[in-house]
């Protein structure tokens, strides 16, 4: 027997193949049986269940590249779709790049042929941790001749060969003589920069750099 279409419906036509139907038994010859070529039957909507729920991938640490946040879920029919905002869904596994906490939603959209599964009310929380590094610190200048103007060297901070964006850290200069707090990087003397990763950034580190402003008379 075969339905005319595979879609859900009531009173659907079913074609019967009676070519191989035989009546057996000692009295079989007494009967002349005819069979209809078609009958009707119903196909009801399948009930969708999630057989394997997505699970968070842990631990994750910042790499600078997109990383999948959860494992793939499975359903008995249909397919699972995912979202990071609970509004825009896609069958693609959601990814994150920056360090931070992400919320993953998922559901199965229903169709005429199968029911849906509502979005999870408690999203999966996944954290990408900042990368702990010992950065390479490069200065464009480390020594200046005093001339009464401020001299602040350009600082480049690297994770290996990768330059770390300036918004990922702060730089605070101080005179090596703690009693001197004025004319930082202007007055002759030795200075130290404290280079600190920002809160909620992609990196975790503390580093330092030094520069000296040489008195003009000493340079002569």
Buried (B, 14 or more C-beta within 10 A) or exposed (E): EEBEEEEBBEEBEBEEEEEEEEEEEEEEEEEEEEEEEEEEEEBEBBEBEBEEBBEBBEEBEBEEEEBBBBEEBEBEBBEBBBBBEBEEBEEEBBBBEEBBEBBBBBBBBBBEBBBEBEBBEEBBEBBBBBBEBEBBBEBEEEBBEBEEEEBBBEBBBEBEEEEBEEEBBBBEBBBEEEEEEEEBBBBBBEBEBBBBBEEEBBBBBEBEBBBEBBEEEEEE
